[in-house]
Structures are given as C-alpha cells and as structure tokens.
Amino acid sequence: MLGKFDILPMNEATAHHYAVVTRHLRAASQIIGSNDVWIAAAALAHSMPVVTNNAAHFGRVQGLEVVGY
C-alpha cells in the first residue's frame, strides 16, 4: 500500500521549520500536537500543502497551505 505514496525525508530543512513553527505557536498560545507540527514542517520544507479535515487546526501554522476536505 505504501508504494502509492512518496515518503518525504526528514532533513535539516524540516527540522528548522519544526523549530520555527513550534516557537511561533507557543508565542501565540496556539499549540498543536507535536506530530502535527512535524507534518506541517515537512509540508513547508517541501513546498507542499497539507490536506486535512482539520483545517482550523493546521491553519494556525503561518505560511502553510491547507486544503480542507
């Protein structure tokens, strides 16, 4: 089943985005789960949108393109 999907690498850019997003969300008192921050960071690092049924949650991440369904 996973053969249908591209697996995004964990790299320095992703880690950097994770740190920036976490700092921003903490400063705004709008924390989201750490796994969701990793998802957002990977999307930002690879210039990809996040497709989710929780657009309000991921919408807290500055600069992240969110596609709701």
VMD Tcl script that draws the C-alpha trace (Angstrom):
set ca {
  {0.00 0.00 0.00}
  {2.80 2.45 0.81}
  {4.16 2.05 -2.70}
  {1.49 4.50 -3.86}
  {2.97 7.29 -1.73}
  {6.18 9.29 -1.76}
  {7.86 9.28 1.65}
  {9.29 12.70 2.47}
  {12.75 12.62 4.01}
  {13.46 14.04 7.42}
  {16.13 16.63 6.74}
  {17.65 19.78 8.16}
  {15.05 22.00 6.45}
  {12.22 20.04 8.05}
  {13.84 20.28 11.48}
  {14.31 24.03 11.01}
  {10.65 24.50 10.09}
  {9.65 22.40 13.10}
  {11.58 24.72 15.42}
  {10.19 27.89 13.82}
  {6.58 26.64 13.81}
  {6.82 25.44 17.42}
  {8.25 28.78 18.57}
  {5.54 30.73 16.73}
  {2.68 28.58 18.05}
  {3.98 28.77 21.63}
  {4.33 32.54 21.42}
  {0.75 32.79 20.18}
  {-0.51 30.27 22.79}
  {-1.95 28.18 19.95}
  {-0.08 24.90 20.42}
  {-0.99 21.92 18.26}
  {0.23 18.35 18.71}
  {3.91 17.71 18.08}
  {3.17 15.10 15.39}
  {1.04 17.66 13.57}
  {3.88 20.17 13.80}
  {6.15 17.59 12.11}
  {3.57 17.14 9.35}
  {3.35 20.89 8.87}
  {7.14 21.26 8.95}
  {7.60 18.58 6.29}
  {4.98 20.24 4.10}
  {6.66 23.62 4.47}
  {10.12 22.20 3.78}
  {8.91 20.52 0.60}
  {6.55 23.34 -0.52}
  {3.52 21.09 -0.33}
  {0.01 21.65 1.04}
  {-1.50 19.68 3.90}
  {-4.82 18.02 3.06}
  {-6.86 17.63 6.22}
  {-10.33 17.59 7.69}
  {-8.99 19.81 10.47}
  {-8.21 22.97 8.53}
  {-8.72 25.22 11.54}
  {-6.07 23.29 13.48}
  {-3.40 23.36 10.74}
  {-4.47 26.88 9.80}
  {-2.62 28.10 12.89}
  {0.67 27.38 11.11}
  {1.87 30.53 9.41}
  {2.69 30.10 5.73}
  {1.23 26.59 5.47}
  {-1.13 25.91 2.57}
  {-4.08 23.97 3.98}
  {-6.59 22.12 1.81}
  {-9.72 21.06 3.62}
  {-11.98 18.18 2.68}
}
mol new
graphics top color blue
foreach p $ca { graphics top sphere $p radius 0.5 }
foreach p [lrange $ca 0 end-1] q [lrange $ca 1 end] { graphics top cylinder $p $q radius 0.2 }
display resetview
